[in-house]
Amino acid sequence: MSNTSLTTKADRWRESHPPESVKWTKAQLDSEGFDHEFEESYEPFNFIKELGSGGHGSVAEGKSKETGVIVVVKRFDVEPSRADNTFAALRKEVDVMRKLSHHHITRFVGSYTTGLRFRILTVPAAICNLELVLCNFQKSETQKSDLERAIGKPHWPIQRFLPSCMGCLAHALQYMHNMAIPHVRHKDIKPANILFNGNIVQFCDFGISKTFTTEQSGSTGYSPKTIRYAPSEVLEDDKHQGRPQDIFSLALVFLEIFAIYKGSPIQEIRDLAKEKYADNIPGLLDWVWNHCVERCDIQLYELLRRMLDHVPDNRPTATQVWESIVTFATQDRVYFCGSCCMPLVLATRTEEQDKEESPYPLDYRREAGTNKRYGKDADFEVKFMKGERPNFRWVRCLRLTKMSISDEVYDDTPTTLCRKRIFPPPDSNNDADEACEAWESAKNEARIVRKFKHAHILKLDGTYQHDNCYALLLTPAATFELQYFLRLASIEPEKRTMSPGDVSTTLREAFGCLASAVMHVHENQLVHGDISSSSIFIKDGLVYLGHFGQMVLEQRRKKMQGTHYHMEDDDDKYVRKNRYAPQENTVAPAHLHTPADDIYSLGCVYLEMQTVRQGRTVMEMEKFLYSGPWKNIESKLNDWTKELERGDCLVLPSNKFWQCLRMMLAAEKHLRPTAQHVHEVMNECKTAGNDLFYCTFCSSSQRRP
C-alpha cells in the first residue's frame, strides 16, 4: 500500500501466513518451480477439465501425474518461426507475475516447456469468473441460487456481494501498480479475467495472452472481448498501454457490476456500445447518472467520470481509486469494498488480531473493546495500552489522507461520532520524529477545534491515544458532504431512495449559517484555508464546517516563515487544481492563506448552492467553467454569475445578494468583503415568502450554549 501506516485484514493475513510452495512435479526444479524444461514428448499433467479456449491458447484444470496436486494450466502452442521471441516475452511476463502476492490475485506457482509448448501454472482452480456471473445472474432463480452457493454466500445475495468486489479489485490493482518493479500492470482487465475462488474475487491472466498473441502474429493481440474494455488511446496506438489504461478498464468492470447491483440486465449496458465501450463513454455515464438514487451511487458516478477521462493523465491512480471506494456505502450498509480490504491503522494491531482466520469479505462486524472510556479533553489524556481497544462499533469509512483516517463509529449510545485518527507519516525513517509529528498535528487540531463554540462547526467530543495513533472524536457524524448533497438534490425526488430532506430549506439557510461559521473562525484569528463543498457537511438539514487539517498546516508554516519550506496538499485525492482556491493560490500554492482566500472559496460554494436552487446542476456549472483553459476561469465565473442573476427570482433583495457574491469572487483579494459583511448581507436576504437565509439556531444566537 502507498501509505505504510495503514494495513488491511488481507495484508495482515498474507504477512502472517506466507503461501506454501506447490509441489507439482518430482523433477528437480528451481527454488520456486518456474521455467522447467521437460522432454518434448512428456506432459506432466492430466487435464481433467477444460476451462476455456481462444485464439491465444487454452486453459484447463490439471492434475499432476507425479504428485496429484491440482492446478490451473494455461497452455500456449508456439509457432516455430517465432519461438525465440515468444518464449523470451512469456518468460519475462511470468518473471514479474511470480513475484505477486495478494489476497485478490491468483497465485503463479510454476511454468514449464515441453518442446514448443509453454505452460503456466496458477492456483486455485476458480469456481467461475465474473463474466459468467454477469451473463447468467438474471436468467433464472435456480441459476442465481446456484451461483450464490458456488460463491459461498447463499444468504447474502450476489446483488449485494458484487459491489464489495470493487474495493477488493482496486486494492489488488494498487498493490500491483505500486510494486518496486517498473511498469507492472495488468493490461487485460475484463470480467473474464476476474475469478471467484469461493467468496474471494481475484485477478488472473495479466495480459500474458496478449503478449503471446502479439509475439506470434505481430498484431496488437486484442480479442473482441478485450477491445470492449480498452481505452481509445490504446486501440489507436498499442504503445500507450500503461497504468492509466488499467484504470479505464477497471472502471468499465465497475460499471457492469453496478448494472447488476441495480437489477439491470448486463446486455442493457453492452448495447450502449456494440463493440467498444470507448465509443460511447458519455452514454455510459448518462446511464449511471439515470440510475443514481442515493449518496453512494453519486460517489461512484463521480469516480467513474474521472476513471473514464479521455486524457489518460487525468485519471486517478489505483491507490486513489481504492481510497475513494472504501468510503462508499448504501443507507442499508451495502459496502463497495470487502471488509478484507477496508483500511486499518497499522499501529493499533493487537495479538488477538494476529490470530485471525482468513479474512472473510463480508464480515464488517467489530468486536467490543474494553470498558475504558475516551477522554473529553483536548489533550489525549486517555491512553489505551497494548492489547486494549476502544469500545466502538464501526459504521463506515469516511475519508483517507496521508496522515489520517476518518470513520463513523458509535459506542454505547445510538448517536454516531466522526473519529479521525492521526498516525505517523509513512515516509519518515526516524520513529521519534514520526511520533512527534503525529502528536503535534493531533494536539494542534484538537486545540483549534476546541476553540470553536458555534452551532455550524463540528464539535470536539473527545480524544484518546492508541499506541502511536491519536484519535479525535467529532460530532455530528454527517450524512452527506455538501458536494454529494448538491448532486443528489438534482435528482427527481420520486427516484431517490435516500432523501436529502428539505433541499430548498437546507440550501437557503446554509448561506447565512456558513457565513456565520466562517466569521467565527476569523474572529478566532484563524483561517480555514480549505473551504469547499467537500469540507462542508449536512446532518438533519443543518450545515457544518469541518476539515481543519489545513489550519494545522498553516500554524506550522507560520512557525517556519523565513525558511525554505514547500507545503504539499496531503488531502488532494486527485492531481488537479483546487477549483475553490483563488487565482493567487494556484500561482503560488505555498503562500500563507488569508481570510480573503476563505471568502473566495465560500463564494464558489455559494455559487454551486445557488445554481442548484435555481434548478440547474453543478455538472452544468462545471462544464461551463472548466471546459477551456484554466487562465480564463475568472471571466467564466463572472459570466456564470451573470447568467444566474438574470434568471433569479428566489432572493430579495436580489441586487445586494448578487453584488456581494460578485465581490466574494473578485480576482483582486483586497476587493473581497469580510466574513462579517457577507454575514450581514445574508441576514438581510429572504424569499418572496419571507423565508430567511439562516436557520432557527442562528436567528437567536450564532454561538453554542
C-alpha positions in Angstrom: 0.0 0.0 0.0 1.2 3.5 -0.7 0.5 4.5 2.9 2.6 2.2 5.2 0.8 3.4 8.3 -2.3 1.6 7.0 -3.0 -2.0 6.5 -5.9 -4.3 5.8 -7.1 -7.7 7.0 -5.9 -9.2 3.7 -2.4 -7.6 4.2 -2.2 -8.9 7.7 -3.2 -12.4 6.7 -0.6 -12.5 3.8 2.1 -11.3 6.2 1.4 -13.9 8.9 0.5 -16.8 6.6 3.1 -16.9 3.7 1.9 -19.3 1.0 3.4 -22.7 0.9 5.1 -24.0 -2.2 3.1 -26.2 -4.5 5.0 -29.4 -5.4 3.6 -30.1 -8.8 6.4 -32.4 -10.0 9.1 -34.6 -8.5 11.6 -33.3 -11.0 14.5 -31.1 -9.7 13.1 -27.5 -10.0 14.5 -24.1 -9.3 13.7 -22.6 -5.9 10.2 -21.7 -6.8 9.2 -24.2 -9.5 9.4 -21.9 -12.6 10.9 -22.3 -16.1 11.5 -26.0 -16.1 12.1 -27.8 -19.4 10.6 -31.3 -19.9 11.2 -33.6 -22.9 9.0 -32.8 -25.9 7.1 -36.0 -25.6 6.3 -35.6 -21.9 3.3 -33.8 -20.4 3.4 -33.8 -16.6 -0.4 -33.2 -16.2 -3.6 -35.0 -16.9 -6.1 -32.3 -18.0 -9.3 -33.2 -16.1 -11.5 -30.2 -17.0 -11.4 -27.7 -19.9 -11.9 -24.2 -18.6 -11.7 -22.1 -21.7 -10.0 -21.5 -25.0 -9.4 -18.9 -27.6 -7.1 -17.8 -30.4 -4.3 -17.4 -27.9 -4.4 -20.9 -26.4 -6.5 -22.8 -23.8 -6.9 -23.2 -20.1 -7.6 -26.4 -18.2 -7.7 -27.8 -14.7 -4.8 -30.2 -14.5 -3.8 -32.9 -12.1 -0.1 -33.7 -11.7 0.8 -37.2 -12.8 3.6 -37.3 -10.2 2.2 -35.6 -7.1 -1.6 -35.5 -7.6 -1.8 -31.7 -7.0 -4.5 -29.8 -8.9 -3.7 -26.5 -10.6 -4.9 -24.4 -13.4 -2.7 -24.8 -16.6 -2.6 -22.1 -19.2 -1.4 -23.7 -22.4 0.3 -22.0 -25.3 1.5 -23.7 -28.5 4.3 -21.6 -30.0 4.9 -21.1 -33.8 8.4 -22.4 -34.6 9.3 -19.3 -36.7 8.7 -17.0 -33.7 9.7 -19.4 -30.9 12.7 -17.5 -29.5 10.9 -14.1 -29.2 7.7 -15.7 -27.9 9.4 -17.7 -25.2 11.5 -14.7 -24.1 8.4 -12.5 -23.9 6.4 -15.0 -22.0 9.2 -15.7 -19.5 9.6 -12.0 -18.9 5.9 -11.7 -18.1 6.0 -14.8 -15.8 9.1 -13.5 -14.0 7.1 -10.4 -13.0 3.9 -12.2 -12.1 5.6 -14.8 -9.9 6.5 -12.0 -7.5 2.9 -11.0 -6.9 1.4 -12.0 -3.6 -2.0 -10.6 -2.8 -5.3 -11.9 -1.4 -7.1 -10.9 -4.6 -4.6 -12.1 -7.3 -4.3 -15.7 -8.4 -1.0 -17.2 -7.4 1.5 -18.2 -10.0 3.1 -21.4 -8.9 5.2 -22.6 -11.8 5.9 -22.8 -15.5 7.4 -25.3 -17.9 8.0 -26.1 -21.5 7.7 -29.3 -23.5 9.1 -28.7 -26.9 7.2 -25.8 -28.5 4.5 -25.9 -25.8 4.6 -23.3 -23.0 2.6 -23.9 -19.8 1.9 -21.5 -16.9 0.5 -22.9 -13.6 -1.7 -21.0 -11.1 -3.8 -21.7 -8.1 -6.6 -22.0 -7.1 -8.9 -23.5 -9.6 -11.7 -21.0 -9.7 -15.4 -21.8 -9.4 -16.4 -19.3 -12.1 -15.5 -15.9 -13.5 -17.2 -12.6 -13.3 -18.3 -12.8 -17.0 -20.3 -15.9 -16.2 -21.9 -14.3 -13.2 -22.8 -11.1 -15.1 -24.3 -13.0 -18.0 -26.2 -15.7 -16.0 -27.3 -13.7 -13.0 -30.8 -12.9 -14.2 -31.6 -15.9 -16.3 -33.4 -17.9 -13.7 -33.8 -18.1 -9.9 -32.3 -21.6 -9.9 -29.2 -20.4 -11.7 -29.0 -17.4 -9.5 -29.2 -19.6 -6.3 -26.5 -22.0 -7.8 -24.2 -19.0 -8.4 -24.7 -17.7 -4.8 -24.0 -21.2 -3.4 -20.9 -21.5 -5.6 -19.5 -18.2 -4.4 -20.1 -19.3 -0.9 -22.6 -16.8 0.4 -26.1 -18.3 -0.1 -27.7 -16.0 2.5 -26.0 -12.9 1.1 -27.4 -12.2 -2.4 -24.9 -11.7 -5.3 -26.6 -8.4 -5.9 -25.3 -7.2 -2.5 -22.0 -9.2 -2.7 -20.7 -7.9 -6.1 -20.4 -4.2 -5.0 -17.9 -5.3 -2.3 -15.7 -6.7 -5.0 -15.0 -3.2 -6.4 -12.8 -2.2 -3.5 -11.0 -5.5 -3.4 -10.1 -5.3 -7.1 -9.0 -1.7 -6.6 -6.8 -2.7 -3.7 -5.2 -5.5 -5.7 -4.6 -3.2 -8.6 -2.9 -0.5 -6.4 -0.7 -3.3 -4.9 0.3 -4.3 -8.4 0.9 -0.7 -9.7 2.9 0.3 -6.5 5.3 -2.6 -6.7 9.0 -1.7 -6.9 9.3 -3.5 -10.3 8.9 -0.8 -13.0 5.9 -0.9 -15.4 3.9 -3.6 -13.6 0.3 -3.5 -14.9 -2.4 -5.9 -15.8 -3.0 -4.9 -19.4 -6.2 -7.0 -19.9 -8.8 -6.2 -17.2 -12.2 -7.6 -18.2 -14.8 -9.8 -16.4 -13.4 -13.0 -18.0 -10.1 -12.3 -16.2 -11.7 -11.9 -12.8 -12.3 -15.2 -11.0 -14.2 -16.3 -7.9 -12.4 -18.6 -5.5 -15.4 -19.2 -3.2 -16.2 -15.7 -1.9 -12.8 -14.3 -2.8 -12.6 -12.3 -6.0 -9.2 -12.5 -7.9 -7.5 -11.1 -10.9 -5.9 -13.5 -13.3 -4.1 -13.6 -16.7 -2.3 -10.2 -16.6 -2.1 -9.8 -20.3 0.0 -12.9 -20.9 -2.4 -14.0 -23.6 -2.0 -10.6 -25.2 1.8 -10.9 -25.0 1.6 -14.3 -26.6 -0.6 -13.2 -29.5 1.5 -10.1 -30.2 4.7 -12.1 -30.4 3.1 -14.8 -32.5 1.4 -12.6 -35.1 2.9 -9.1 -34.6 -0.7 -7.7 -34.1 -1.9 -5.9 -31.0 -3.2 -9.2 -29.7 -6.6 -7.9 -28.6 -9.6 -10.3 -28.6 -13.1 -8.9 -29.2 -13.9 -9.1 -25.5 -10.6 -7.2 -24.7 -11.4 -4.5 -27.2 -14.7 -3.8 -25.5 -12.8 -2.7 -22.3 -9.8 -0.9 -23.9 -9.5 2.9 -23.9 -9.4 4.7 -27.3 -5.7 5.7 -26.9 -4.7 2.0 -26.7 -6.8 1.0 -29.6 -5.3 3.7 -31.7 -1.7 3.0 -30.6 -0.7 0.0 -28.5 2.4 1.8 -27.2 0.1 3.7 -24.8 -0.6 0.6 -22.8 0.1 1.6 -19.2 -1.4 2.1 -15.7 -4.0 4.7 -16.8 -5.3 2.1 -19.2 -5.8 -0.4 -16.4 -7.8 2.3 -14.6 -10.1 2.8 -17.6 -10.7 -0.9 -18.0 -11.4 -1.3 -14.3 -14.0 1.5 -14.4 -15.9 -0.4 -17.1 -15.9 -3.5 -14.9 -17.2 -1.4 -12.0 -19.9 -0.1 -14.3 -21.1 -3.6 -15.3 -21.1 -4.6 -11.6 -23.2 -1.5 -10.9 -25.7 -2.5 -13.5 -26.3 -5.9 -11.9 -26.5 -4.2 -8.5 -29.2 -2.0 -9.9 -31.1 -5.1 -11.2 -30.5 -4.3 -14.9 -29.5 -7.0 -17.4 -25.9 -6.7 -18.5 -26.9 -6.6 -22.1 -28.6 -3.2 -21.4 -25.2 -1.7 -20.8 -23.4 -3.6 -23.6 -26.0 -2.5 -26.1 -24.9 1.1 -25.5 -21.6 0.4 -27.3 -21.8 -2.5 -29.6 -18.1 -3.3 -29.9 -16.1 -0.8 -27.9 -17.2 1.0 -24.7 -14.7 3.7 -25.6 -17.0 4.8 -28.4 -19.8 5.9 -26.1 -18.5 7.0 -22.7 -21.0 9.9 -22.4 -23.8 7.4 -23.0 -22.5 5.0 -20.3 -22.1 7.8 -17.8 -25.6 9.1 -18.6 -26.9 5.6 -17.9 -25.2 5.5 -14.5 -26.5 9.0 -13.6 -30.0 8.0 -14.5 -29.7 5.1 -12.0 -28.4 7.2 -9.1 -30.8 7.3 -6.2 -28.6 7.7 -3.1 -25.3 9.0 -1.9 -23.0 6.1 -2.8 -24.4 6.0 -6.4 -23.4 9.6 -6.9 -20.0 8.9 -5.3 -19.4 6.0 -7.8 -20.6 8.2 -10.7 -18.1 10.9 -9.8 -15.3 8.3 -9.5 -16.2 6.7 -12.9 -16.2 10.1 -14.5 -12.5 10.5 -13.5 -11.5 6.9 -14.3 -13.0 7.2 -17.8 -11.5 10.6 -18.6 -10.4 10.8 -22.2 -7.0 12.2 -21.1 -5.0 9.3 -19.5 -3.0 11.6 -17.2 -6.3 12.9 -15.7 -7.4 9.5 -14.5 -6.8 8.8 -10.8 -4.2 6.3 -9.7 -5.2 2.8 -8.4 -4.4 4.0 -4.9 -6.7 7.0 -5.3 -9.5 4.7 -6.6 -9.2 2.5 -3.6 -9.0 5.4 -1.2 -12.3 6.7 -2.7 -14.2 3.5 -3.0 -13.7 2.4 0.6 -15.9 5.3 1.6 -18.9 4.1 -0.5 -21.8 2.6 1.4 -25.5 2.5 0.9 -28.1 3.5 3.5 -28.7 -0.1 4.4 -24.9 -0.8 4.7 -24.0 -2.4 1.4 -20.3 -1.6 1.2 -18.4 -1.1 -2.1 -15.3 -2.8 -0.6 -14.9 -6.1 1.2 -14.0 -6.0 4.8 -10.8 -7.8 3.9 -9.6 -4.7 2.1 -11.0 -1.9 4.3 -8.2 0.3 5.7 -7.0 -0.4 9.2 -4.4 1.6 11.2 -1.2 -0.5 11.4 -0.2 0.9 14.8 -3.3 -0.4 16.6 -2.8 -4.0 15.7 -3.3 -6.5 18.6 -2.1 -10.0 19.4 -5.7 -11.3 19.0 -5.8 -9.8 15.5 -2.7 -11.7 14.6 -4.6 -15.0 15.2 -7.5 -14.1 12.9 -8.7 -16.6 10.4 -8.5 -16.0 6.6 -10.3 -12.7 6.1 -13.9 -13.0 5.0 -15.0 -10.2 2.6 -18.5 -9.6 4.1 -17.7 -9.7 7.8 -17.9 -6.0 8.8 -18.6 -6.7 12.5 -16.3 -5.1 15.1 -15.9 -6.7 18.5 -16.4 -4.6 21.6 -13.3 -3.4 23.3 -12.5 -2.5 26.9 -14.9 -0.6 29.2 -12.4 2.3 29.4 -14.0 5.5 28.1 -12.3 8.0 25.8 -11.5 11.4 27.3 -13.5 14.5 26.9 -10.4 16.7 26.9 -8.3 18.1 24.0 -5.0 16.7 25.4 -5.3 13.0 24.7 -5.0 12.1 28.4 -6.8 8.7 27.9 -4.4 6.1 26.6 -5.3 2.6 25.5 -2.4 0.2 26.2 -1.2 -2.7 24.0 -4.0 -5.3 23.8 -6.7 -2.8 24.7 -9.2 -1.5 22.2 -11.7 1.4 22.4 -15.3 0.3 22.8 -16.5 1.4 19.3 -18.6 -0.2 16.7 -17.7 0.7 13.1 -20.3 2.1 10.7 -18.4 3.2 7.6 -15.1 4.8 6.4 -15.4 8.5 5.6 -12.0 9.7 4.4 -8.4 8.8 3.9 -5.4 11.1 3.8 -1.6 10.7 4.0 -1.6 11.0 7.8 -5.2 10.2 8.9 -8.2 8.0 8.5 -11.8 9.2 9.4 -14.7 6.8 10.0 -18.1 6.8 11.5 -18.4 4.9 14.8 -20.7 4.6 17.8 -20.2 3.3 21.3 -23.0 2.6 23.9 -25.3 5.3 22.5 -27.2 5.4 19.2 -25.5 8.7 18.3 -22.6 8.2 15.9 -19.3 10.0 16.0 -16.8 11.0 13.4 -13.5 9.5 14.6 -10.4 11.0 13.0 -7.2 9.0 13.7 -3.9 10.7 13.0 -0.8 8.5 12.7 2.9 8.9 11.9 3.7 9.7 8.3 4.9 6.7 6.3 7.9 8.5 4.7 10.0 9.2 7.8 12.8 6.9 8.9 13.0 8.2 12.5 10.5 6.7 14.8 10.8 9.6 17.3 10.2 12.1 14.6 7.2 10.2 13.3 5.5 10.1 16.7 6.3 13.7 17.4 4.9 14.9 14.1 1.7 12.9 14.5 1.4 14.1 18.1 1.9 17.8 17.2 -0.6 17.6 14.4 -3.3 15.9 16.5 -2.7 18.2 19.5 -2.9 21.3 17.4 -6.0 20.2 15.6 -7.8 19.3 18.9 -6.9 22.7 20.4 -8.0 24.5 17.3 -11.4 22.8 17.2 -11.9 23.1 20.9 -11.7 26.9 20.4 -14.8 26.9 18.3 -18.2 27.4 20.0 -20.5 27.6 17.0 -23.6 25.7 16.0 -22.3 25.2 12.5 -18.8 24.0 13.2 -18.0 20.4 14.0 -17.6 20.0 17.8 -14.8 18.1 19.5 -16.4 15.5 21.7 -13.2 13.8 23.0 -9.8 12.3 22.3 -7.7 9.3 23.1 -4.3 7.7 22.3 -3.8 4.1 21.0 -0.2 3.2 20.5 1.2 5.9 18.1 -2.3 6.7 16.9 -4.1 9.9 18.1 -7.9 10.0 17.8 -10.2 13.0 17.7 -13.9 12.4 18.1 -16.1 14.9 16.4 -19.9 15.5 16.3 -22.1 15.2 14.4 -21.1 12.4 12.0 -22.7 13.9 8.9 -24.9 12.1 6.4 -23.6 14.0 3.4 -20.7 16.0 2.2 -22.2 19.1 0.5 -20.8 18.1 -2.9 -22.9 14.9 -2.9 -25.9 16.6 -1.3 -25.9 19.1 -4.2 -25.8 16.3 -6.8 -28.5 14.2 -5.0 -30.7 17.3 -4.8 -30.6 17.4 -8.7 -32.3 14.0 -8.9 -36.1 13.9 -9.2 -37.5 13.3 -5.6 -39.5 10.3 -6.7 -36.3 8.5 -7.8 -34.4 8.9 -4.6 -34.2 6.1 -2.0 -32.0 8.3 0.3 -33.8 11.5 0.9 -31.6 14.7 1.4 -34.6 16.2 3.3 -36.0 19.6 2.6 -33.4 20.6 0.0 -34.8 24.1 -0.6 -34.8 25.0 3.1 -31.3 23.4 3.8 -29.7 25.3 0.9 -31.4 28.6 1.6 -30.4 28.6 5.3 -26.9 27.4 4.5 -25.9 30.8 3.1 -26.2 32.7 6.4 -25.1 29.7 8.6 -21.9 29.2 6.7 -21.1 33.0 6.7 -21.6 32.9 10.4 -19.3 29.9 10.8 -16.5 31.4 8.8 -16.9 34.7 10.6 -16.4 32.8 13.9 -13.2 31.2 12.5 -11.8 34.6 11.6 -12.8 36.1 14.9 -10.5 33.5 16.5 -7.6 34.8 14.4 -7.6 31.6 12.2 -8.0 30.9 8.5 -9.7 27.7 7.4 -7.7 27.5 4.2 -9.6 24.6 2.6 -13.3 25.6 2.2 -15.0 23.6 -0.5 -18.2 21.5 -0.9 -16.2 18.5 0.4 -15.3 20.3 3.7 -19.0 21.2 4.4 -21.3 18.6 5.8 -25.1 18.1 6.1 -26.8 16.4 9.0 -30.6 16.6 9.6 -30.9 19.6 7.4 -28.1 21.7 9.0 -24.7 22.6 7.6 -21.4 22.1 9.4 -17.9 23.4 8.6 -15.2 20.8 9.0 -11.8 19.5 7.8 -9.5 21.6 9.9 -6.2 19.9 8.8 -5.2 22.9 6.7 -5.4 25.1 9.8 -2.8 22.9 11.4 -0.6 23.1 8.4 -1.0 26.9 8.5 0.3 27.0 12.1 3.4 25.0 11.1 4.0 27.3 8.1 3.9 30.4 10.2 6.5 28.9 12.6 8.7 28.2 9.6 8.5 31.6 7.9 11.9 32.8 6.7 13.0 29.2 5.9 12.8 27.3 2.7 9.6 25.3 3.0 7.4 23.7 0.4 3.9 22.6 1.5 2.2 19.8 -0.4 -1.5 19.3 -0.2 -1.8 16.0 1.5 -5.6 15.9 1.2 -5.8 16.1 -2.6 -7.1 12.8 -3.8 -6.5 13.7 -7.5 -3.7 15.6 -9.2 -5.8 18.6 -10.1 -6.1 22.3 -9.4 -8.1 23.3 -6.4 -11.2 24.7 -8.0 -12.2 26.6 -4.8 -8.8 28.4 -4.5 -8.4 31.9 -5.8 -6.1 32.5 -8.7 -3.2 33.7 -6.5 -3.1 30.3 -4.7 -2.8 28.4 -7.9 0.1 30.5 -8.9 1.8 30.4 -5.5 0.4 27.5 -3.6 2.9 27.7 -0.7 1.8 31.2 0.4 0.1 31.7 3.8 -3.7 31.7 3.4 -5.6 34.8 4.4 -9.2 35.5 5.3 -9.7 36.8 1.8 -8.9 33.3 0.5 -11.7 31.8 2.6 -14.1 34.4 1.3 -13.3 33.5 -2.4 -13.7 29.8 -1.6 -17.0 30.4 0.2 -18.2 32.4 -2.8 -17.5 29.3 -5.1 -19.6 27.2 -2.7 -22.4 29.8 -2.7 -22.4 29.8 -6.5 -22.8 26.0 -6.5 -25.7 26.2 -4.0 -27.5 28.9 -5.9 -27.0 27.0 -9.1 -28.9 24.1 -7.7 -31.5 26.4 -6.0 -32.3 27.8 -9.5 -32.9 24.3 -11.0 -29.6 23.9 -12.7 -26.9 21.3 -11.8 -23.4 21.5 -10.5 -22.3 19.4 -13.5 -23.7 22.1 -15.9 -21.7 24.7 -14.0 -18.5 22.6 -14.1 -18.9 22.0 -17.8 -19.3 25.8 -18.4 -16.4 26.8 -16.2 -13.8 24.2 -16.8 -14.1 23.2 -20.5 -11.5 25.7 -21.6 -8.1 27.0 -20.4 -7.7 27.5 -16.7 -6.5 31.0 -17.2 -10.0 32.1 -18.3 -11.6 30.9 -15.1 -12.2 34.4 -13.6 -14.1 35.7 -16.6 -16.1 32.5 -16.8 -17.1 32.7 -13.1 -18.3 36.2 -13.8 -20.3 35.0 -16.9 -22.0 32.2 -15.0 -22.8 34.5 -12.1 -24.5 36.9 -14.5 -26.4 34.1 -16.1 -27.8 33.0 -12.8 -28.6 36.6 -11.8 -30.7 37.1 -14.9 -32.8 34.1 -14.0 -33.1 34.7 -10.3 -36.4 35.2 -8.6 -35.5 33.5 -5.3 -33.6 36.1 -3.4 -34.7 39.5 -2.1 -33.0 42.0 -2.2 -31.6 40.5 -5.4 -29.1 43.2 -6.2 -27.5 43.2 -2.8 -27.1 39.4 -2.8 -25.5 39.2 -6.3 -23.3 42.2 -5.7 -21.9 40.5 -2.5 -21.4 37.3 -4.4 -19.5 39.0 -7.3 -17.2 40.8 -4.8 -16.5 37.5 -3.0 -15.3 36.1 -6.3 -13.2 39.2 -7.2 -9.8 38.4 -8.7 -8.2 41.2 -6.5 -8.2 40.0 -2.9 -8.4 43.5 -1.5 -11.9 43.9 -3.1 -13.3 40.9 -1.3 -15.6 41.6 1.6 -15.0 40.4 5.2 -16.9 37.4 6.6 -18.8 39.8 8.8 -20.0 41.8 5.8 -21.1 38.6 4.0 -22.9 37.5 7.2 -24.7 40.9 7.4 -25.9 40.7 3.7 -27.1 37.1 4.1 -29.0 38.1 7.2 -30.9 40.7 5.2 -31.8 38.3 2.4 -35.1 36.5 2.3 -37.5 34.9 -0.3 -40.7 36.4 -1.6 -42.5 34.3 1.1 -40.3 36.0 3.8 -38.2 32.8 4.4 -34.9 33.7 5.9 -31.3 32.8 4.8 -30.3 31.4 8.2 -31.6 28.7 10.5 -33.6 28.9 13.8 -30.3 28.4 15.8 -28.7 31.4 14.1 -31.8 33.5 14.5 -31.4 33.5 18.3 -27.6 33.1 18.6 -24.7 32.1 16.4 -22.9 30.5 19.3 -23.3 27.3 21.1 -24.7 27.4 24.7 
